[in-house]
Amino acid sequence: MGRTVIKFGGALITEKESRKVFRPDTISAIAPIISKMSNSGMDFIIVHGAGSFGHIDAKSGDLSRGRLPGREEEQRQAKETVRKSMYELNGSVISILESHGIRCRCHPPRDWANGTGPKFKGDIKRFEEDGYVHVTFGDVVDVPGDREFGILSGDHLMERLSTELPEVEKVIFLLDGIDGLYDMDPTLKGSEMIPVWTSSTTYETSINNLTDVTGGMGLKVDVASRISKKAPLVAFVNGLDPDNLHDLLIGEDFTGTLFDGAKSDE
C-alpha cells in the first residue's frame, strides 16, 4: 500500500498561543484511522510540530539564530527547556498512538540530525524499518561552526522523508480547523479555499511574530510544492475532520488543497 508521510501541525496538537497546552483529543480522533490503515498494510511516518511546547521558548531565546555572543547562558537554558518540552510533547503523542494499538518507533532529531533547512544532515534509513509507525518532530539540533545549534523544522523533516525514502505515495499536512490553503486569511469574508495549487497560484499568509520561528504556512507551501514534484499525492487537509482524512487515505474524494507538481513544471 506504499508509504504515507503525515504532519501533525503544532497548532493542531497544542494551543499555540498558550505555553505547553496539549490538545489530546485531536490525536485521539486520528489515531484509530492510522491504526486501521497500518493494520491493513500501509506504512506511516508521522512528523509533529512543536506548537506551544517549542515555539514560545525558542522565540524568546532566539534559538533559530544560533549562538549569540553575550547570550550564551540564556540560550543554553532555552535550548534545554525546548528539548525537555519537546520530549514531553512527543511522549504525549506516542502515548495516545500506542493506546490505540499503534507500535511506534521514535526518532528525536537531536540524536541523529545535524544542521537546519531542507539539506540538513542525517541518515533517514532508520525510518525504513518494518513493523513500526515511525515518529519524529521539529527540534533544536546541533549545527556545524560558530552557530552551534539551530531549529530543524518539522516541515524540512517532511521534505527529506517524503522525497528521499522509497515508495512514498501520500504526503499529508494536517491543519488546525481549516480545510486547506486559502487565497487569503480564511477568517475573512470572501476567502476561498484553493482546491489545486500550482506554481501560478496566488495566496496570502501571515506569520505570528510572537510565536512562529520556522516560517509558518508560507514554509509549508514551499515545502509541499517541492515535494509534489516527486510524491504522487501531496495535500493540505483539516486535521479536525478524521472522516475526510480517512477518505483521502483510502483513495476516495476528499476536501483539501492538492499540490500539482506536474503543472508546476510547465
C-alpha positions in Angstrom: 0.0 0.0 0.0 3.0 2.3 -0.1 4.2 4.8 2.5 2.4 7.8 3.9 4.2 10.7 5.5 1.8 12.8 7.6 2.4 16.0 9.5 0.5 16.8 12.7 0.8 20.6 12.8 1.9 22.3 16.1 -1.3 24.4 16.1 -3.4 21.3 15.7 -2.0 19.3 18.6 -1.3 22.3 21.0 -2.9 25.6 21.9 -0.2 27.6 20.2 -0.8 30.9 22.0 -0.6 29.3 25.5 2.6 27.8 26.7 2.7 24.0 26.8 -1.0 23.2 26.5 -1.6 19.9 24.8 -4.7 19.0 22.8 -5.1 15.2 23.2 -8.5 15.0 21.6 -7.2 15.9 18.2 -4.8 13.0 18.1 -7.3 10.6 19.7 -9.6 11.2 16.8 -7.0 10.5 14.2 -5.2 7.5 15.9 -8.0 4.9 15.2 -7.7 5.7 11.4 -3.9 5.3 11.4 -4.2 2.1 13.4 -6.7 0.6 11.0 -4.8 1.6 7.9 -1.5 0.4 9.4 -3.0 -2.9 10.2 -4.1 -3.1 6.6 -0.6 -2.8 5.4 0.0 1.0 4.9 3.4 2.3 6.3 3.2 5.5 8.2 5.7 8.1 9.2 4.4 10.9 11.5 6.1 14.2 11.9 4.7 16.5 14.5 5.2 20.2 15.1 6.2 21.9 18.4 3.4 24.4 18.8 3.4 26.0 22.3 5.8 23.4 23.6 8.7 24.8 21.5 8.0 28.0 19.6 7.4 30.3 22.5 10.7 29.4 24.4 12.6 29.1 21.2 11.5 32.6 20.2 12.4 34.2 23.5 15.9 32.6 23.3 16.4 33.5 19.6 17.4 29.9 19.1 16.7 30.0 15.3 19.7 32.4 15.0 22.2 30.1 16.7 24.7 31.1 19.3 24.6 34.9 20.0 27.6 36.4 21.8 26.7 37.6 25.3 23.6 35.5 25.5 25.2 32.0 25.7 23.8 31.1 29.2 20.3 32.3 28.4 20.3 30.4 25.1 21.7 27.3 26.7 18.9 27.3 29.2 16.3 28.0 26.5 17.7 25.1 24.4 17.4 22.7 27.3 13.9 23.9 28.1 12.7 23.4 24.5 14.3 20.0 24.3 12.7 18.9 27.5 9.3 20.3 26.4 9.5 18.5 23.1 10.4 15.3 24.8 7.3 15.8 26.9 5.1 16.6 23.9 6.4 13.7 21.9 5.7 11.4 24.9 2.1 12.5 25.0 1.7 12.0 21.3 3.3 8.5 21.4 1.1 7.5 24.5 -2.1 8.2 22.6 -0.9 6.4 19.5 0.2 3.4 21.5 -3.1 3.3 23.4 -4.8 2.6 20.0 -2.5 -0.3 19.3 0.0 1.5 17.2 3.6 0.2 17.5 5.7 3.3 17.5 9.4 3.9 16.9 10.5 7.5 17.9 13.5 9.4 16.3 14.3 12.6 18.2 16.3 14.7 15.6 18.7 15.8 18.3 20.0 12.2 18.3 20.6 11.8 14.6 20.3 15.1 12.6 22.7 17.9 12.2 22.1 21.3 10.6 18.9 23.0 9.6 17.0 23.7 6.4 16.0 21.2 3.7 19.5 19.9 3.3 20.2 19.1 6.9 22.4 16.1 7.5 21.3 12.8 9.0 20.7 9.2 7.8 16.9 8.7 7.3 17.2 5.0 6.6 16.2 4.5 10.2 12.6 5.3 9.1 12.5 2.3 6.7 12.4 -0.4 9.5 9.3 -2.5 9.0 6.7 -3.1 11.7 6.6 0.4 13.2 4.9 3.7 12.8 7.9 6.0 12.8 7.6 9.3 14.7 9.8 12.4 14.7 9.4 16.1 15.3 10.8 19.6 15.0 13.7 20.0 17.4 16.7 22.0 18.4 19.7 20.3 16.8 23.5 20.8 16.7 24.7 23.0 13.8 28.3 23.0 12.5 30.6 26.0 13.0 30.0 29.1 15.1 26.2 28.8 15.1 26.5 25.7 17.3 22.7 25.0 17.3 19.5 25.8 15.4 15.9 24.8 14.9 15.2 21.9 12.5 11.7 22.5 11.3 9.2 19.6 11.1 8.4 20.8 7.6 12.0 20.3 6.5 11.9 16.8 8.0 8.8 16.2 5.9 10.7 17.3 2.8 13.6 14.9 3.1 11.5 12.0 4.3 8.9 12.4 1.5 11.4 12.9 -1.3 14.3 10.5 -0.3 12.6 7.5 1.1 11.3 4.8 -1.3 7.6 4.1 -2.1 6.2 7.3 -0.7 2.7 7.6 -2.1 0.9 10.2 0.0 2.2 13.2 1.9 -0.4 14.9 4.1 -0.2 18.1 6.1 -2.9 18.2 8.8 -4.1 21.8 9.5 -5.9 23.2 12.5 -9.6 23.7 11.7 -9.2 24.8 8.1 -9.8 22.7 5.0 -6.7 23.6 3.1 -4.8 26.6 1.7 -6.9 29.7 1.2 -6.4 32.6 -1.2 -6.4 34.9 1.8 -6.9 34.8 5.6 -9.6 32.1 5.9 -11.3 34.1 8.7 -12.0 36.9 6.3 -15.3 37.2 4.4 -14.9 36.2 0.8 -11.9 34.0 1.3 -11.9 30.8 -0.7 -10.1 27.5 -0.4 -7.7 26.7 -3.2 -8.5 23.1 -4.4 -5.4 22.7 -6.6 -2.1 24.5 -6.1 0.3 25.1 -8.9 3.3 27.4 -9.2 1.0 30.2 -10.6 -1.4 30.1 -7.6 -1.6 33.2 -5.5 -2.4 33.2 -1.8 -1.8 35.3 1.3 -0.5 34.2 4.6 1.0 35.7 7.7 3.5 34.8 10.4 2.8 35.3 14.1 5.9 37.1 15.1 5.3 36.3 18.8 5.5 32.6 18.4 6.5 31.4 14.9 10.2 30.6 14.4 10.2 28.3 11.4 8.2 30.1 8.7 4.5 29.2 9.3 2.2 28.5 6.4 4.5 30.0 3.9 7.2 27.4 4.6 4.6 24.6 4.4 3.5 25.8 0.9 7.2 26.0 -0.3 8.0 22.5 1.1 4.8 21.0 -0.2 5.4 22.4 -3.7 8.8 20.9 -3.8 7.6 17.5 -2.5 4.9 17.4 -5.1 7.5 17.2 -7.9 8.3 13.7 -6.6 5.5 12.3 -4.5 2.3 11.2 -6.3 -0.1 13.0 -3.8 0.6 16.0 -1.6 -2.3 17.6 0.2 -3.3 20.1 3.0 -6.4 18.9 4.8 -8.3 19.7 8.0 -6.8 17.8 10.9 -10.1 18.1 12.8 -12.0 16.1 10.2 -11.0 12.5 10.6 -13.6 11.2 8.2 -12.1 13.3 5.4 -8.7 12.1 6.3 -9.9 8.5 6.0 -11.4 9.2 2.6 -8.0 10.6 1.4 -6.1 7.6 2.7 -8.4 5.0 1.0 -8.3 6.9 -2.3 -11.8 8.4 -2.3 -12.7 12.1 -3.0 -11.6 14.4 -0.2 -11.8 18.1 0.7 -8.5 19.9 0.8 -5.7 21.5 -1.3 -3.9 19.2 -3.7 -0.5 20.2 -4.8 0.1 19.6 -8.5 3.8 19.3 -9.1 3.3 18.4 -12.8 1.6 21.6 -13.6 4.2 23.5 -11.6 6.8 22.2 -14.0 5.1 23.6 -17.1 
